[in-house]
Amino acid sequence: MFILKKEATFTHPIKFYTPADGGIQKEETFDAIFKILPQSRINEIGAQAQKKQKELEQGIIDGTDISDLLIADEILVGWEGITDGNEPVVFTKSTKKQVLDIAGLANILVTQYLEVVAQQKTKN
């Protein structure tokens, strides 16, 4: 049975690395809760990304406004496994902004999201 949900989500494990003392990279993990975008929005994001790439290649610096940060902000709707060292960090607009401000994390979230969506397409 297929149930059509208004706000469908899925959870996916995320692994990334942050700089640590001694020149090492510390592995960080959490489970991201992603909003399932409609295919029309995914197509729109793809078209915006292609347009932005062409603008950049032509030296145009204004025009299409698309970034990993904007997309990550749209798709990330919750998490599990993020703490402040003692207590779980509650998902709010403010804490989401803090998490997305971690260098490189927005890119990882978008990449993982699109890989999962692409896998779904190939499985069908």
N, C-alpha and C positions, 0 to 999 in steps of 0.2 A: 504494500500500500504506500502511495506517495502522498505526503501531507504538504500542502503549499502553505508556507509560513510567511507572514508579513515581514518579519525581521529575523531571517535565518542567520545562524552563526555556526562556526566550528572552532574547535580548539586545536592548536598546533604547537609542538615543542619548538622553542627557539634557543639556539646556542650561539654565543658570541664571546669575544675576548676583550678584556680591558687591560690597560697597562698597570703593572704592579711594581713594587720596589724590586730592585735588583735586575732590572731590565727584562723581566719575564712578563708573559701575558697570562692573566688569570681567566680561566673559563667561567662564564656566567651562563645560567640557564633559567628559563621560566616558560610557562605555557601562555601563549597569546590567544586571546579570544578574538577571532576575526569576524567581521560582518561579511556575509556573502553578497557581493555586488551582483546586480543583474548583468546579463551579457551586454546589454546596450551600454552600460556605464564602463565596462571593461573595454569595449570597442572604442568608446570616447577617449578613455585614458590613453589607449594605444595610439590613436590618431593625434592627440595632443602631444604625446612624446615624440612621434615622428616629425610633427611640425616644429617642435622646439629644437630637435636635432638639426633639421634643415636650416633653421634660423641661426643656430650657433655656427654651423659650417659656413654660412654666408656672412658672418660677422654681425648679425643683428642681435642686440642684447635686450631689446624689449619686445613684447608681443605675447606669445603664449606663456601663461604662468602655470607651470607644472613642476613639481619636484617630489622626491621621495618623501620629504617631510609632509607635504600636503596630502599625498596618497595615504601614507601611514596614518595620518590623523583621521582620515576618512574610514579606513578599514579596521583600525584597532579599537575595539569596543569593550575590552576588559582584559584581565590577566589573572593568573594564579601563580604563586611561587615567587612573588617579589616582596621582599621585606626591607625594613630599615635597619636590619641587624638583629632586631629583637621581635618586632611585631610585623604582621602582614601590612603592606601598603595598600590602602583602599584606593580603588580606581575612581578618580575624579578628574575634572578638566585640568586642574592644577598639577596633579601627580602625573597625568598623561603627558602634559607638556614637559615636565622634568625628565620622564623616561625617553621621550622622543628627542630630547636635546642631547642625549648621550651620543657621542661621535660615532657615526656609521651605523647606528642601530636602525634608524628609519629605512636605510637602504636594505638592510638584512630582512626587516619585516616585509617590505614590498617584494623583495626577491623570493622569499619563502612563500608568500601568499600566491604570487603568480605561478610559481612552480607547482603548488598544490592544485590550483585551478587548471593548469595545463595538463597535469596528470589525469585529472577528472575527464578532460576532453578526450585524451588518448584511450582511456578505459572504455569509453562508450562506443 
